Amino acid sequence: MSYGIDDGDQVLSENEYVLENLHALLAHNVIGDRQYKARYIGFRGELDFFKARSKKHKIFSGGFFRPAEKGADTLDNPIYFTVNSNKPTLEYEEIYKAISRICCKKMFYIFCDCSEKISTWNKIDVMGVGVALPVPKFYVYEFDPKSFKFSASNIEALLSLYPKKIRKNKPDTINELLKSQWIGILKNFNAHDILQLYLSRLIFDGYIGGGDNMGLPSDIDAITKNEEGKYNFLEIKEKYLSKSPSKGFGMDIPRIKSLLILSKMTRIQYYYVVREVDDCESRNFISWRYLDIDRFIENLGYGVLDGGTGMRHEKAWSPTKLCPQEKFLYLEREDN
């Protein structure tokens, strides 16, 4: 649907306008083209899952774990927050109650008022690099792990917990063709899901930002609730079969440990959901596969591989373990 948003030299659809601003966020928060592409591959996997599965399972926004202390591990006294275009519900209270078992330093829920079109939002240079981004009205709630209730707070209560990041005012160096390619891919997904993606990155990348002056970040990609009322955490990745003799799907070792700890402490099952593609270049969709984290760990091979750079520097070592492909179950799409 085209809303005819005037963005200077061109008229954009609403989705394209959101994605242009998402690009501006990422271009100032990634090392280069390789890491930029890795982010978008991850976004596509999540957006396609929401499209394929939303008819059967009730899906809730996942949240971010971001310790404020330099060098802290992901679950070492982290700050947990969710960014959402819906107000917190009783179901989110149940989810936060479970997550509070890992002893978070603070827990917040950020409701972004999207009742007005994004083209009417105030534009603010939240990164301090001369790039103004559309910002909605924020309504922030803090979760009390004793009463298991949300109470009104404000965005500064979250931001003040993190060291102030001084960003370099570097130019946007992302390849223009790469940018256009990924905006073209993502613009056809659901408008609500694209806006939700932008809002999450606005807080995480825009207001808080990365850097080595904070702990290791992580997130829950999505949370589902089935017809019996059972919640599940999801780790959603777009993957192709490894080229090693033992064909399978891998995960980096620190992430495996983190998911297992989170699953055990919250008593919520974690599932590894794979959007299988044919290879690393064409990335044509093949099927959806899944496996719960306990069986995934039980079937890991003994060898350790280099899983690639992902969001890290190209010379970074990413120790990864594989689980054979035959252990993964097939997940039927529901949008066919």
C-alpha positions as CSV (number, residue, x, y, z in Angstrom):
1,M,0.0,0.0,0.0
2,S,1.4,3.4,-1.0
3,Y,1.0,6.3,1.4
4,G,2.9,8.7,-0.9
5,I,5.4,9.8,1.8
6,D,7.5,12.7,0.4
7,D,11.1,12.0,1.3
8,G,12.9,14.7,-0.6
9,D,13.7,13.5,-4.1
10,Q,11.2,10.6,-4.1
11,V,7.8,9.4,-3.0
12,L,8.0,6.3,-0.8
13,S,5.5,3.8,0.4
14,E,5.1,3.6,4.1
15,N,7.2,0.4,4.2
16,E,9.9,1.9,2.2
17,Y,10.0,5.0,4.4
18,V,10.3,2.8,7.5
19,L,13.1,0.8,5.9
20,E,15.0,3.9,4.8
21,N,15.1,5.0,8.4
22,L,16.1,1.4,9.5
23,H,19.0,1.6,7.1
24,A,20.1,4.9,8.6
25,L,20.2,3.3,12.0
26,L,22.2,0.3,10.9
27,A,24.6,2.2,8.7
28,H,25.9,3.9,11.8
29,N,26.0,0.8,14.0
30,V,27.7,-1.9,11.9
31,I,31.3,-2.3,10.8
32,G,30.6,-2.6,7.1
33,D,28.7,-4.3,4.2
34,R,29.3,-7.9,5.5
35,Q,27.9,-7.2,8.9
36,Y,25.1,-5.1,7.4
37,K,24.0,-8.0,5.2
38,A,24.2,-10.4,8.2
39,R,21.7,-8.2,10.0
40,Y,19.3,-8.2,7.1
41,I,19.5,-11.9,6.6
42,G,18.5,-12.2,10.3
43,F,15.6,-9.7,9.8
44,R,14.3,-11.7,6.8
45,G,14.2,-14.9,8.8
46,E,12.2,-13.4,11.6
47,L,9.8,-11.5,9.3
48,D,9.1,-14.5,7.2
49,F,8.5,-16.6,10.3
50,F,5.9,-14.1,11.5
51,K,4.2,-14.3,8.1
52,A,4.2,-18.1,8.1
53,R,3.2,-18.9,11.6
54,S,1.0,-16.1,13.0
55,K,-2.3,-17.9,12.1
56,K,-1.8,-20.7,14.5
57,H,0.3,-19.5,17.4
58,K,-0.2,-16.3,19.3
59,I,3.1,-14.4,18.9
60,F,4.6,-11.9,21.3
61,S,7.5,-9.6,20.9
62,G,10.8,-10.9,22.3
63,G,13.0,-8.6,24.2
64,F,16.7,-7.6,24.6
65,F,19.2,-8.5,27.3
66,R,21.8,-5.8,27.6
67,P,24.1,-5.7,30.7
68,A,25.3,-2.2,31.5
69,E,28.6,-3.3,33.0
70,K,31.6,-3.6,30.7
71,G,32.7,-7.2,30.0
72,A,29.6,-8.7,31.6
73,D,28.1,-11.9,30.1
74,T,24.6,-11.7,28.6
75,L,22.8,-13.1,31.6
76,D,25.1,-11.5,34.2
77,N,22.7,-9.0,36.0
78,P,21.3,-7.8,32.7
79,I,18.8,-5.1,31.9
80,Y,15.9,-6.6,30.0
81,F,13.5,-4.6,27.8
82,T,10.8,-5.1,25.2
83,V,9.9,-2.6,22.6
84,N,6.3,-2.9,21.3
85,S,3.6,-1.0,19.4
86,N,1.0,-2.6,21.8
87,K,0.5,-1.9,25.5
88,P,1.6,-4.5,28.0
89,T,-1.0,-7.2,28.8
90,L,-1.5,-9.7,31.5
91,E,0.3,-12.2,29.2
92,Y,3.4,-10.0,29.2
93,E,3.2,-10.0,33.0
94,E,3.4,-13.8,32.9
95,I,6.3,-13.7,30.5
96,Y,8.2,-11.1,32.6
97,K,7.5,-13.1,35.7
98,A,9.3,-16.1,34.2
99,I,12.2,-14.0,32.9
100,S,12.6,-12.3,36.3
101,R,13.9,-15.7,37.6
102,I,17.3,-14.9,36.1
103,C,17.7,-11.9,38.4
104,C,17.7,-9.0,36.0
105,K,19.0,-5.6,37.3
106,K,16.0,-3.9,35.8
107,M,13.1,-4.9,33.5
108,F,11.3,-2.4,31.2
109,Y,8.5,-2.5,28.7
110,I,8.4,0.3,26.1
111,F,5.1,1.0,24.4
112,C,5.5,3.1,21.2
113,D,2.3,4.9,20.3
114,C,1.8,4.3,16.6
115,S,-1.7,5.7,16.3
116,E,-0.3,8.4,14.0
117,K,1.5,7.7,10.7
118,I,5.2,7.5,11.0
119,S,5.6,10.4,8.6
120,T,4.1,12.7,11.2
121,W,6.4,11.7,14.1
122,N,9.0,14.1,15.4
123,K,12.4,13.6,13.9
124,I,15.2,13.5,16.4
125,D,19.0,12.9,16.0
126,V,19.0,10.2,18.7
127,M,22.5,9.0,17.7
128,G,24.1,12.4,17.7
129,V,25.6,11.9,14.3
130,G,23.5,14.4,12.3
131,V,20.9,11.9,11.2
132,A,17.3,12.7,12.3
133,L,15.0,9.7,12.7
134,P,11.2,9.5,13.3
135,V,10.5,8.9,16.9
136,P,7.0,8.1,18.4
137,K,5.7,8.9,21.8
138,F,7.1,6.5,24.4
139,Y,5.2,5.1,27.3
140,V,7.6,3.2,29.5
141,Y,6.7,0.7,32.2
142,E,9.0,-0.9,34.8
143,F,8.3,-4.5,35.9
144,D,8.5,-5.2,39.7
145,P,9.8,-8.8,40.2
146,K,8.2,-8.9,43.7
147,S,4.6,-7.9,42.8
148,F,4.9,-9.1,39.2
149,K,3.3,-5.9,38.0
150,F,4.2,-3.1,35.6
151,S,4.2,0.5,36.8
152,A,4.6,3.8,34.9
153,S,8.2,4.9,34.3
154,N,10.0,6.9,31.6
155,I,12.6,6.4,28.9
156,E,15.4,8.1,30.9
157,A,15.0,5.4,33.6
158,L,16.2,2.9,31.0
159,L,18.8,5.1,29.2
160,S,20.4,6.4,32.4
161,L,21.5,2.8,33.3
162,Y,23.9,2.7,30.3
163,P,27.2,4.5,29.9
164,K,26.9,7.3,27.4
165,K,28.2,6.2,24.1
166,I,30.3,8.8,22.1
167,R,29.7,8.0,18.4
168,K,32.0,9.0,15.6
169,N,30.2,11.1,13.0
170,K,31.1,8.7,10.2
171,P,29.5,8.9,6.7
172,D,27.2,6.1,5.5
173,T,29.6,3.8,3.7
174,I,27.1,1.0,2.9
175,N,27.0,-0.1,-0.7
176,E,24.0,1.6,-2.3
177,L,23.1,-1.6,-4.3
178,L,23.2,-3.6,-1.1
179,K,20.9,-1.2,0.6
180,S,18.5,-1.1,-2.3
181,Q,18.5,-4.9,-2.6
182,W,17.5,-5.4,1.1
183,I,14.9,-2.7,1.1
184,G,13.4,-4.3,-2.0
185,I,13.3,-7.7,-0.2
186,L,11.8,-6.5,3.1
187,K,9.3,-4.0,1.8
188,N,6.9,-6.7,0.9
189,F,6.5,-8.1,4.4
190,N,3.7,-7.1,6.8
191,A,3.7,-3.3,7.5
192,H,3.1,-3.9,11.3
193,D,6.1,-6.3,11.5
194,I,8.4,-3.9,9.6
195,L,7.5,-1.0,11.9
196,Q,8.0,-3.2,15.0
197,L,11.4,-4.1,13.7
198,Y,12.3,-0.4,13.2
199,L,11.0,0.5,16.7
200,S,13.1,-2.2,18.4
201,R,16.3,-1.1,16.6
202,L,15.5,2.5,17.3
203,I,15.9,1.8,21.0
204,F,18.6,-0.8,20.9
205,D,20.8,0.7,18.2
206,G,19.7,4.3,18.2
207,Y,19.3,5.3,21.8
208,I,21.5,2.8,23.5
209,G,24.0,1.8,20.7
210,G,26.7,-0.8,20.7
211,G,30.4,-0.7,21.8
212,D,32.6,-2.4,24.3
213,N,31.7,-0.2,27.2
214,M,28.7,-2.4,28.0
215,G,28.1,-6.2,28.5
216,L,27.4,-8.7,25.8
217,P,23.9,-8.2,24.3
218,S,21.4,-10.8,23.3
219,D,17.7,-11.1,22.6
220,I,14.7,-13.4,22.4
221,D,13.6,-13.4,18.8
222,A,10.0,-14.2,19.5
223,I,7.7,-15.7,22.1
224,T,4.7,-17.9,21.2
225,K,1.8,-19.2,23.2
226,N,-0.1,-22.3,22.0
227,E,-3.7,-23.3,22.4
228,E,-3.0,-24.9,25.8
229,G,-1.5,-21.6,27.1
230,K,2.1,-22.8,27.0
231,Y,4.8,-20.3,26.2
232,N,7.9,-21.0,24.1
233,F,11.0,-18.9,23.3
234,L,12.2,-18.9,19.7
235,E,15.7,-18.5,18.3
236,I,15.0,-17.9,14.5
237,K,17.9,-18.1,12.0
238,E,18.2,-18.3,8.3
239,K,20.7,-21.1,7.6
240,Y,22.0,-23.4,4.8
241,L,23.5,-26.8,5.5
242,S,27.1,-26.8,6.6
243,K,29.7,-27.9,4.1
244,S,31.4,-30.2,6.6
245,P,31.0,-34.0,6.2
246,S,28.4,-33.9,9.0
247,K,25.6,-32.0,7.3
248,G,23.6,-30.0,9.8
249,F,22.7,-26.6,11.3
250,G,25.0,-24.9,13.8
251,M,25.0,-22.3,16.5
252,D,27.9,-20.6,18.2
253,I,28.9,-22.1,21.6
254,P,28.3,-19.0,23.8
255,R,24.8,-18.7,22.3
256,I,24.0,-22.3,23.0
257,K,25.0,-21.9,26.6
258,S,23.0,-18.8,27.0
259,L,19.8,-20.3,25.5
260,L,20.1,-23.4,27.8
261,I,20.5,-21.3,30.9
262,L,17.6,-19.1,30.0
263,S,15.4,-22.0,29.3
264,K,16.2,-23.8,32.5
265,M,15.9,-20.8,34.8
266,T,12.7,-19.4,33.3
267,R,11.2,-22.9,32.9
268,I,10.2,-22.0,29.3
269,Q,11.2,-24.2,26.5
270,Y,13.5,-22.8,23.8
271,Y,13.2,-23.8,20.2
272,Y,15.8,-23.4,17.5
273,V,13.8,-22.5,14.3
274,V,15.7,-22.6,11.0
275,R,14.6,-21.0,7.7
276,E,16.6,-23.4,5.5
277,V,18.0,-21.9,2.3
278,D,20.0,-23.6,-0.5
279,D,23.3,-21.9,-0.2
280,C,25.1,-18.8,1.0
281,E,24.7,-16.8,-2.2
282,S,21.3,-17.3,-3.8
283,R,19.6,-18.2,-0.4
284,N,16.5,-19.6,-2.0
285,F,14.0,-20.8,0.6
286,I,13.7,-24.6,1.0
287,S,11.8,-25.4,4.2
288,W,11.3,-24.5,7.9
289,R,13.0,-26.8,10.4
290,Y,12.9,-26.8,14.2
291,L,14.3,-28.5,17.3
292,D,14.0,-27.9,21.0
293,I,17.2,-26.7,22.6
294,D,17.6,-29.8,24.8
295,R,17.5,-32.2,21.8
296,F,19.7,-29.9,19.9
297,I,22.4,-30.0,22.6
298,E,22.0,-33.8,23.0
299,N,22.9,-34.3,19.4
300,L,25.7,-31.8,18.9
301,G,28.8,-33.2,17.2
302,Y,32.1,-33.2,19.0
303,G,34.0,-31.0,16.5
304,V,34.1,-27.3,16.7
305,L,33.9,-25.2,13.5
306,D,34.4,-21.5,12.7
307,G,30.8,-20.2,12.2
308,G,31.8,-17.1,10.3
309,T,32.0,-13.4,11.2
310,G,28.3,-12.6,11.4
311,M,28.2,-9.2,13.1
312,R,31.8,-9.4,14.3
313,H,35.0,-8.3,12.7
314,E,36.1,-10.4,9.7
315,K,39.0,-11.9,11.6
316,A,36.9,-12.8,14.6
317,W,36.7,-16.5,15.6
318,S,33.2,-17.8,16.2
319,P,33.4,-21.4,17.7
320,T,30.3,-23.3,16.5
321,K,28.9,-26.7,16.9
322,L,26.6,-28.6,14.6
323,C,23.5,-30.7,15.0
324,P,22.8,-33.2,12.2
325,Q,20.0,-32.1,9.8
326,E,18.0,-35.3,10.3
327,K,17.4,-34.4,14.0
328,F,15.4,-31.3,12.9
329,L,11.7,-31.6,12.4
330,Y,9.8,-30.0,9.5
331,L,7.5,-27.1,10.2
332,E,4.8,-26.6,7.7
333,R,4.1,-23.1,6.5
334,E,0.6,-21.8,7.0
335,D,0.6,-19.0,4.4
336,N,0.3,-21.4,1.4
